[in-house]
Amino acid sequence: MNSGTYTPRPGAAPVGRMIAAQAALETRMLLRNGEQLLLTVVIPSLLLVLFSTVDIVDTGGGAAVDFLAPGVLALAVMSTAFTGQAIATGFERRYGVLKRLGASPLPRWALMAAKTLAVLVTEVLQVLLLTAIALALGWSPQGSPLAVLLLLVAGTAAFSGLGLLMAGTLRAEATLAAANLVFLLLLVGGGVVVPLDRFPDAARAALEWLPISALSGGLRDVLQDGAGMPWGELGVLAAWAAAGLGAAARFFRWE
């Protein structure tokens, strides 16, 4: 018998395995949180059904669901990547969870990668659910799936950077209030359920540069109008992603 057969091999697991385990944990925690589910699943679904079946907002010509479905998909991305992630990370920072994880074998960049993977998994579930609801309501999507995928990824990066920046610089209570306030303001003024052309020209010109407006507008151009690659909207989202992620990396405080 080889004397080294049962020799222990202490040490950290491979980084990839640690990221996968942490991402699975983050996803389970998110899906078990009732408040997060309300924000990420229930509210977008109710908005889609309500505004598609009740004539509350004039969405222009065509079926209301054709206008609303892309906007609600954008709202789902924002609710998970920005609002939900900001609040959860802010309270993890307050209770010292991030500090303890930062002292573990899991590198800090790997922790952020795991959080991003958890966001992406949740978004896939959101998109599948909202797409099924929209199709049941008579939605007829058009356009390139690749363009839609690029918009969703760019939107996720933009909102994730802003959410981590808020969570890493503000107190948890301030993050909770600010994230929910921003969610409500962008829901109304981001072209999600109310078309931007209903706003005054000066306000519309400013609102079009918001990440939620770029994401909802780009998705609407592709899925409703069958447009090609929305380079302008992708450029706006890329700029927000670079600014948000760069600032979060620079100013994020772990304790």
C-alpha positions, 0 to 999 in steps of 0.5 A, spaced: 500 500 500 502 506 498 503 510 504 501 517 501 494 514 498 490 517 504 495 523 505 490 529 506 491 535 501 489 541 504 488 547 500 482 551 496 478 548 491 479 551 484 477 558 483 472 555 477 468 550 482 468 556 488 465 561 483 460 555 481 458 554 488 457 561 490 453 562 484 448 557 486 448 559 493 447 566 491 441 564 486 438 560 491 438 565 496 435 570 491 429 565 489 427 564 496 427 571 498 419 573 498 421 581 497 426 579 491 421 575 488 416 580 488 420 585 485 423 581 480 417 576 478 411 579 481 411 586 479 413 585 472 408 580 470 402 584 473 404 590 469 405 586 463 398 583 464 394 589 467 397 594 461 396 589 456 389 587 458 386 594 460 386 600 456 390 605 461 396 608 457 396 609 450 401 605 447 400 607 439 398 603 434 398 595 434 397 591 440 398 593 447 402 587 448 407 588 442 409 595 446 409 593 453 413 586 452 420 589 451 419 594 456 417 589 461 423 585 459 428 591 460 424 592 467 426 585 469 433 586 468 433 592 472 429 589 477 434 584 478 441 587 476 440 593 479 435 594 485 435 587 487 443 586 487 444 593 490 439 592 496 442 584 497 449 587 497 448 593 501 445 589 507 451 583 506 456 589 507 452 592 513 452 585 516 459 583 515 458 578 510 462 581 505 468 582 509 468 575 511 467 572 504 473 577 502 477 573 507 476 566 505 479 563 499 474 566 494 477 572 491 473 578 491 473 578 484 470 571 484 465 573 489 463 579 484 463 574 478 459 569 482 454 574 484 453 576 476 452 569 474 446 569 479 443 575 476 444 572 469 441 565 472 435 569 475 434 573 468 434 567 464 428 565 468 425 572 468 425 572 461 422 565 460 416 567 464 415 573 461 415 571 454 410 565 456 406 570 459 406 575 453 405 570 448 399 568 451 397 575 451 398 575 443 405 577 443 408 577 436 416 578 437 420 580 431 427 581 430 434 578 431 435 573 437 442 575 437 440 583 438 436 581 443 441 577 447 446 583 446 442 588 449 440 584 455 447 582 456 449 590 455 443 592 460 445 587 465 452 590 465 450 597 466 445 596 471 449 591 475 455 596 475 450 601 478 447 597 483 454 595 486 456 602 486 450 604 490 451 598 495 458 599 496 458 606 497 452 608 501 449 605 508 444 599 507 438 603 509 440 609 504 441 603 499 434 600 500 431 607 499 435 609 493 434 603 489 427 603 490 426 610 489 430 609 482 426 603 480 419 607 481 422 613 477 425 609 471 419 605 471 415 611 470 420 615 466 424 610 462 419 608 457 417 601 460 410 602 460 409 610 458 412 612 451 417 617 451 414 621 446 408 623 451 413 627 455 415 634 453 421 634 448 426 637 453 425 631 458 425 626 452 431 628 450 434 627 457 430 621 458 433 617 452 440 617 455 438 613 461 440 606 461 433 603 462 430 607 456 436 605 451 434 598 453 427 598 453 427 602 446 432 598 443 428 591 445 422 595 442 426 597 436 428 589 435 422 586 437 416 590 435 419 593 429 424 588 426 430 593 426 437 591 425 442 591 430 441 597 435 448 600 435 446 607 438 442 603 444 448 598 445 453 604 445 449 608 451 448 601 455 456 600 454 458 607 456 453 606 462 456 599 464 464 602 463 462 608 468 458 604 473 463 598 473 469 602 473 466 606 479 464 600 483 471 597 482 474 604 484 470 606 490 466 599 493 468 599 500 467 592 503 466 594 510 
